[in-house]
Amino acid sequence: MMRISITLTAVLALAGLAACSEKPQTGGGIKNDAAPYAGTGSNFTQPGWKAGDKTSWEQQLKARQQYGQNEYTRTQSK
């Protein structure tokens, strides 16, 4: 009886440790078919941005960085 208990405990411990192992990460990564400024065809776009226009895309990114994501400028304007 003691031998079965020890064997069962060892099997459960091994099963528990096996469940904690990391699975291999075999993903292919990011695959881009088109340039980011080509657009997604979504209705939720920034007004003034034209899909496929690289200069318009860069201007929108600059404006977003300066006014929307820069905490310093957001706190100084209040």
Secondary structure, DSSP 8 states (H G I E B T S, - for coil): -HHHHHHHHHHHHHHHHHHTS-----------SS-GGG----S---TT--TT-HHHHHHHHHHIIIIIS-HHHHHHT-
